[in-house]
Amino acid sequence: MRQAVVLAAGEGQRLRPFTVNKPKSMLLIAGKPILQYVVESLAKIGIRKIVLVVGYRKEQVFDYMGSGEKFGVEITYVTQENQLGTAHALLQARDITDSEFLVLPGDTLIDPQTIAAFATAKPMAILVKKVSTPIRYGVVTVEKGCLKAIIEKPKQAGSNLVSSSIYAFNKDVFQFMERELDVPDALNLMIGRGQRIEVVETTGTWLDVVYPWDILSVNAAILHNIQPVFAGTIENGVSLRGQITVGKDTIIRANSYIVGPVIIGEGCDIGPNVHIQGSTSIGNNVVVSAFTSVKNSVIGNDVNIGPGAIIQDSVIDSGCLIKGNFTASSGECEVVVNGEYQVISVGAMLGEGCNLSNSVVAQPGVIVGNYSQVQPLKLIHGRLPDRSLVF
């Protein structure tokens, strides 16, 4: 395989509020969009001809990925004007694919070695993996090494083997993509017509971002492999343990204690007397004020966190202003997303540009919409729509 088609047209409605202003593939984790990790993995194994299928807020993908030159690849773009499904998205690339090609989602973290192993598979083939929560995915049935059926998000799973949405195809696949909107339905149609589809199982890293809290597990997987870099200023009395990356023009102030894996971006002001634990990613131009504790969280660019905050298992999107004594402790809770009930252990999920006044307490699992404002001494819980005002 020398070419890959990467599907990056979708919005990811279950990830709201984080995907209201950006496509799912452009979610920033550990300082990079998920799509960049996909492209870099392909480049590492020598696949440099990449077709990106874009759609929802496509300009953000154009602006960031460009021609692909800075990532060592050659990117060609095609547009899915209406996000009707994955088969419909793939069909948009019909006229520019090689005779054989890989298909990957642009919003899934996968290990380069896993792609390398699968790239040797002959079309038609599908990559599958055993997971603990198969009902979130397309559950596959295998017979004599071949795909027998895919059932999308079944109420009860007959096995824990699911589709990774990574395929090895040739051009014959397009005749089936014309008849179905989603790839799993097209594959079931192919099987019904007698097409053999080889099943390749992987035990490598494969993590999908479906819900807001999935950002935390993907972030942890990425940070597990970071290389320590110190480009900022570390004051006296700072204690650093484990794998830690500090960007240029960042200052870690006295008596702060950081335990990796942790990545801190450029132009940040951390401390003094701040405690940061892995696995935590902090973006660029972030202020974390004195006596704040952050654990296993993802904090976006241009965030300002006041003194005395406690933040655990949380995602805070870019541009948030959080004043002193904010509390977002982790705990088990029941969350409903698009009618789906999930029991999870998580802190707070804050969208872009939120403004929280002093001494706000976020109950576990709260999802706060973009540009919301919360007055002092308030307890927030449940789900708040964009531009909410809590007073």
C-alpha positions as CSV (number, residue, x, y, z in Angstrom):
1,M,0.0,0.0,0.0
2,R,1.3,3.4,-1.0
3,Q,-1.9,5.5,-0.5
4,A,-4.4,6.1,2.3
5,V,-7.8,7.7,2.3
6,V,-8.5,9.4,5.6
7,L,-12.1,10.2,6.5
8,A,-12.2,13.5,8.3
9,A,-15.5,15.0,7.3
10,G,-17.6,14.3,10.4
11,E,-18.7,16.6,13.2
12,G,-18.9,14.1,16.1
13,Q,-22.2,15.2,17.7
14,R,-21.7,13.0,20.8
15,L,-18.5,15.0,21.5
16,R,-20.3,18.3,21.9
17,P,-19.6,21.0,23.1
18,F,-16.0,20.3,21.9
19,T,-17.1,19.8,18.3
20,V,-19.4,22.8,17.9
21,N,-16.6,25.0,16.6
22,K,-14.3,22.4,15.2
23,P,-14.4,19.0,13.4
24,K,-13.9,15.9,15.5
25,S,-10.6,15.2,13.8
26,M,-9.2,18.6,14.9
27,L,-9.7,18.0,18.6
28,L,-6.4,19.1,20.3
29,I,-4.9,16.4,22.5
30,A,-1.4,16.7,23.9
31,G,-0.8,19.8,21.7
32,K,-1.9,18.3,18.4
33,P,-5.1,17.5,16.5
34,I,-6.0,13.8,16.4
35,L,-5.8,14.0,12.6
36,Q,-2.1,15.0,12.8
37,Y,-1.3,11.8,14.8
38,V,-3.0,9.7,12.0
39,V,-1.0,11.5,9.3
40,E,2.2,11.2,11.2
41,S,1.6,7.4,11.8
42,L,1.1,6.9,8.0
43,A,4.3,8.9,7.2
44,K,6.3,6.8,9.6
45,I,5.5,3.7,7.7
46,G,6.2,5.2,4.3
47,I,2.6,5.9,3.2
48,R,2.9,9.5,1.9
49,K,0.1,9.8,-0.6
50,I,-2.9,10.8,1.5
51,V,-6.4,11.7,0.4
52,L,-8.3,13.7,3.1
53,V,-12.0,13.6,2.9
54,V,-13.2,16.8,4.6
55,G,-16.6,18.4,5.2
56,Y,-17.7,19.9,8.5
57,R,-15.7,23.1,9.2
58,K,-13.2,21.9,6.5
59,E,-11.4,25.2,6.4
60,Q,-9.8,24.4,9.8
61,V,-8.3,21.2,8.3
62,F,-7.1,23.1,5.2
63,D,-5.4,25.8,7.3
64,Y,-3.7,23.4,9.7
65,M,-2.7,20.5,7.4
66,G,-1.9,22.4,4.3
67,S,-0.3,20.5,1.5
68,G,1.1,18.0,4.0
69,E,4.7,19.1,3.3
70,K,5.5,19.9,7.0
71,F,4.4,16.4,7.9
72,G,6.4,14.7,5.1
73,V,3.3,13.7,3.1
74,E,1.4,14.8,0.0
75,I,-2.2,15.6,0.8
76,T,-5.0,15.8,-1.7
77,Y,-8.4,17.0,-0.5
78,V,-11.9,16.0,-1.5
79,T,-15.1,17.4,0.0
80,Q,-18.1,15.6,1.3
81,E,-20.6,18.5,1.2
82,N,-23.3,16.7,3.2
83,Q,-22.2,14.3,5.9
84,L,-24.4,11.4,4.9
85,G,-22.2,8.6,6.1
86,T,-18.8,6.9,5.8
87,A,-19.5,5.1,2.5
88,H,-20.7,8.3,1.0
89,A,-17.5,10.0,2.2
90,L,-15.3,7.4,0.7
91,L,-17.1,7.6,-2.6
92,Q,-16.0,11.2,-2.9
93,A,-12.4,9.9,-3.4
94,R,-13.3,7.5,-6.1
95,D,-11.6,9.3,-9.0
96,I,-8.2,9.8,-7.3
97,T,-7.5,6.5,-5.5
98,D,-4.9,4.1,-6.6
99,S,-5.9,0.5,-7.5
100,E,-5.3,-0.5,-3.9
101,F,-5.5,1.8,-0.8
102,L,-6.0,1.9,2.9
103,V,-9.0,3.6,4.5
104,L,-8.7,5.1,8.0
105,P,-10.8,7.4,10.2
106,G,-9.2,10.7,10.9
107,D,-10.3,10.8,14.6
108,T,-8.8,7.6,15.9
109,L,-5.4,7.1,17.6
110,I,-3.6,4.1,16.2
111,D,-0.1,2.8,16.6
112,P,2.2,3.1,13.5
113,Q,3.3,-0.5,13.9
114,T,-0.3,-1.6,13.8
115,I,-0.9,0.2,10.5
116,A,2.4,-1.1,9.1
117,A,1.3,-4.7,9.8
118,F,-2.1,-4.2,8.3
119,A,-0.7,-2.4,5.2
120,T,0.6,-5.8,4.0
121,A,-2.9,-7.2,3.9
122,K,-4.4,-7.8,0.5
123,P,-7.7,-6.2,-0.4
124,M,-10.3,-6.8,0.7
125,A,-9.5,-6.7,4.4
126,I,-10.7,-5.3,7.7
127,L,-8.7,-4.6,10.9
128,V,-10.5,-5.6,14.1
129,K,-9.7,-5.5,17.8
130,K,-11.1,-6.9,21.1
131,V,-12.5,-4.2,23.4
132,S,-14.2,-4.1,26.7
133,T,-17.3,-2.1,25.5
134,P,-18.2,-3.6,22.1
135,I,-21.7,-2.1,22.1
136,R,-20.2,1.3,21.3
137,Y,-18.8,0.0,18.0
138,G,-19.5,-2.3,15.0
139,V,-19.4,-5.8,16.4
140,V,-18.0,-8.3,13.8
141,T,-18.7,-12.0,13.3
142,V,-15.9,-14.0,11.9
143,E,-16.0,-17.3,10.1
144,K,-12.8,-19.1,8.9
145,G,-10.8,-15.9,9.0
146,C,-13.3,-13.9,7.0
147,L,-15.9,-11.4,7.8
148,K,-19.4,-12.8,8.1
149,A,-21.3,-9.7,9.3
150,I,-21.0,-6.3,11.1
151,I,-23.7,-5.2,13.5
152,E,-23.4,-1.5,14.4
153,K,-23.9,-0.7,18.1
154,P,-26.0,-3.7,19.0
155,K,-28.0,-3.7,22.3
156,Q,-26.3,-7.0,23.2
157,A,-22.9,-7.9,21.7
158,G,-22.3,-11.5,20.7
159,S,-18.5,-11.0,21.0
160,N,-16.0,-8.3,22.0
161,L,-14.4,-8.2,18.6
162,V,-15.2,-4.9,16.8
163,S,-14.3,-3.1,13.6
164,S,-11.6,-0.5,13.8
165,S,-13.0,1.2,10.7
166,I,-9.6,0.6,9.1
167,Y,-9.7,-1.2,5.7
168,A,-7.6,-2.4,2.8
169,F,-9.7,-1.9,-0.4
170,N,-9.3,-1.9,-4.1
171,K,-11.4,0.0,-6.6
172,D,-14.0,-2.7,-6.8
173,V,-15.4,-1.5,-3.5
174,F,-16.9,1.7,-5.0
175,Q,-19.7,-0.1,-6.7
176,F,-21.0,-1.1,-3.3
177,M,-20.3,2.3,-1.7
178,E,-22.8,3.7,-4.3
179,R,-25.6,1.7,-2.8
180,E,-25.1,2.3,0.9
181,L,-24.4,5.4,3.0
182,D,-22.1,3.7,5.6
183,V,-19.2,1.4,5.1
184,P,-20.4,-1.4,7.5
185,D,-23.7,-1.6,5.5
186,A,-21.7,-1.7,2.2
187,L,-19.5,-4.5,3.7
188,N,-22.6,-6.6,4.6
189,L,-23.9,-6.1,1.1
190,M,-20.5,-7.2,-0.3
191,I,-20.6,-10.4,1.8
192,G,-24.1,-11.1,0.6
193,R,-22.8,-10.9,-2.9
194,G,-20.1,-13.5,-2.2
195,Q,-17.1,-11.1,-1.7
196,R,-14.4,-12.5,0.6
197,I,-13.2,-10.0,3.2
198,E,-10.2,-11.1,5.3
199,V,-10.2,-10.3,9.0
200,V,-6.9,-9.1,10.6
201,E,-6.9,-8.8,14.4
202,T,-4.6,-6.4,16.2
203,T,-3.6,-6.1,19.8
204,G,-1.9,-2.7,19.2
205,T,-3.1,0.7,20.3
206,W,-6.4,1.7,18.8
207,L,-8.5,4.3,20.7
208,D,-11.6,6.0,19.4
209,V,-12.9,9.3,20.7
210,V,-16.7,8.9,20.9
211,Y,-17.7,10.8,24.0
212,P,-16.1,13.9,25.7
213,W,-14.4,11.9,28.4
214,D,-12.7,9.7,25.8
215,I,-10.3,12.6,25.3
216,L,-8.8,11.6,28.6
217,S,-7.9,8.1,27.7
218,V,-6.5,9.1,24.3
219,N,-4.5,11.8,26.0
220,A,-3.0,9.3,28.5
221,A,-2.0,6.9,25.7
222,I,-0.2,9.7,23.8
223,L,1.6,11.0,26.9
224,H,2.8,7.5,27.7
225,N,5.3,7.9,24.8
226,I,6.4,11.5,25.1
227,Q,10.1,12.4,25.2
228,P,11.1,14.9,27.9
229,V,11.9,18.4,26.6
230,F,12.7,21.4,28.7
231,A,12.6,24.7,26.8
232,G,11.2,27.0,29.4
233,T,12.4,28.3,32.8
234,I,12.4,26.2,35.9
235,E,12.7,28.2,39.2
236,N,14.4,27.0,42.3
237,G,12.5,24.6,44.5
238,V,10.5,23.0,41.7
239,S,10.3,19.2,41.8
240,L,9.9,17.3,38.6
241,R,9.4,13.5,38.3
242,G,8.8,11.3,35.4
243,Q,8.4,12.2,31.7
244,I,7.7,15.9,31.4
245,T,7.8,18.3,28.4
246,V,7.9,22.1,29.0
247,G,7.5,24.4,26.0
248,K,9.6,27.5,25.2
249,D,8.9,30.8,27.1
250,T,7.0,28.8,29.8
251,I,7.9,29.4,33.4
252,I,7.4,26.9,36.3
253,R,7.5,28.9,39.5
254,A,9.0,28.0,42.8
255,N,7.9,25.1,44.9
256,S,5.7,23.5,42.2
257,Y,5.6,19.7,42.1
258,I,5.0,18.0,38.7
259,V,4.7,14.2,38.3
260,G,4.7,13.0,34.7
261,P,3.7,12.1,32.2
262,V,2.8,15.8,31.7
263,I,3.1,18.1,28.7
264,I,3.0,21.9,29.1
265,G,2.9,24.1,26.0
266,E,4.6,27.4,25.2
267,G,4.2,30.7,26.9
268,C,2.6,29.3,30.1
269,D,2.9,30.6,33.6
270,I,2.6,27.8,36.2
271,G,2.7,28.3,39.9
272,P,4.1,28.9,42.4
273,N,3.1,26.0,44.7
274,V,1.2,24.2,41.9
275,H,0.8,20.4,41.9
276,I,0.3,18.7,38.4
277,Q,0.0,15.0,38.1
278,G,-0.1,12.7,35.0
279,S,-1.6,12.2,32.7
280,T,-2.1,16.0,32.1
281,S,-1.8,18.1,28.9
282,I,-1.7,21.9,29.1
283,G,-1.9,24.0,26.0
284,N,-0.1,27.2,25.0
285,N,-0.4,30.5,26.9
286,V,-2.1,29.0,29.9
287,V,-1.9,30.4,33.5
288,V,-2.2,28.0,36.4
289,S,-2.2,30.1,39.6
290,A,-0.8,29.3,43.0
291,F,-2.0,26.4,45.1
292,T,-3.9,24.7,42.3
293,S,-3.9,20.9,41.8
294,V,-4.4,19.4,38.4
295,K,-4.6,15.6,37.8
296,N,-5.3,13.5,34.6
297,S,-6.8,16.4,32.7
298,V,-6.6,18.2,29.3
299,I,-6.4,22.0,29.3
300,G,-6.6,23.9,26.0
301,N,-4.9,27.0,24.8
302,D,-5.3,30.4,26.4
303,V,-6.9,29.2,29.6
304,N,-6.5,31.1,32.9
305,I,-7.0,29.1,36.1
306,G,-7.2,31.1,39.4
307,P,-5.6,30.1,42.7
308,G,-6.7,27.2,44.9
309,A,-8.4,25.2,42.2
310,I,-8.8,21.4,42.3
311,I,-9.2,19.8,38.8
312,Q,-9.4,16.1,38.3
313,D,-10.2,13.9,35.2
314,S,-11.5,17.0,33.4
315,V,-11.3,18.6,29.9
316,I,-11.2,22.4,29.7
317,D,-11.4,23.8,26.2
318,S,-9.5,26.9,24.9
319,G,-10.1,30.4,26.1
320,C,-11.7,29.6,29.5
321,L,-11.4,32.0,32.4
322,I,-11.7,30.2,35.8
323,K,-11.3,32.3,38.9
324,G,-10.2,31.2,42.3
325,N,-11.2,28.1,44.3
326,F,-12.8,26.2,41.4
327,T,-13.5,22.6,42.2
328,A,-13.9,19.8,39.6
329,S,-13.4,16.6,41.6
330,S,-13.7,13.2,39.9
331,G,-16.4,10.8,40.8
332,E,-18.7,8.2,39.5
333,C,-21.8,9.5,37.7
334,E,-24.5,8.7,35.1
335,V,-24.3,10.8,32.0
336,V,-26.8,10.9,29.1
337,V,-25.4,11.7,25.6
338,N,-27.8,11.5,22.6
339,G,-30.1,9.2,24.6
340,E,-27.3,6.9,25.6
341,Y,-26.7,6.3,29.3
342,Q,-23.1,6.0,30.5
343,V,-21.8,5.3,34.0
344,I,-18.4,6.9,34.2
345,S,-15.9,8.3,36.6
346,V,-15.0,11.8,35.5
347,G,-14.7,15.4,36.5
348,A,-15.9,18.4,34.5
349,M,-16.2,19.0,30.7
350,L,-16.0,22.7,29.9
351,G,-16.5,24.0,26.3
352,E,-14.7,27.0,24.8
353,G,-14.6,30.5,26.3
354,C,-16.4,29.7,29.6
355,N,-16.2,32.2,32.4
356,L,-16.5,30.9,35.9
357,S,-16.4,33.2,38.9
358,N,-14.9,32.5,42.3
359,S,-15.7,29.3,44.3
360,V,-17.7,27.5,41.6
361,V,-18.1,23.7,42.3
362,A,-18.6,21.4,39.3
363,Q,-20.3,18.1,40.1
364,P,-18.7,15.0,38.5
365,G,-19.9,14.6,34.9
366,V,-21.1,18.1,34.3
367,I,-20.9,19.2,30.6
368,V,-20.8,23.0,30.2
369,G,-21.5,24.5,26.8
370,N,-19.3,26.9,25.0
371,Y,-19.2,30.6,26.2
372,S,-21.2,29.8,29.3
373,Q,-21.0,32.1,32.4
374,V,-21.3,31.0,36.0
375,Q,-21.6,33.4,38.9
376,P,-19.8,33.0,42.3
377,L,-20.5,30.2,44.7
378,K,-22.6,28.2,42.3
379,L,-22.9,24.4,42.1
380,I,-23.2,23.2,38.5
381,H,-24.3,19.8,37.3
382,G,-25.9,18.0,34.4
383,R,-25.6,19.5,31.0
384,L,-25.6,23.2,30.3
385,P,-26.2,24.4,26.7
386,D,-24.0,26.9,24.9
387,R,-24.0,30.4,26.3
388,S,-25.7,29.4,29.5
389,L,-25.8,32.0,32.4
390,V,-25.9,30.5,35.9
391,F,-26.6,33.1,38.5
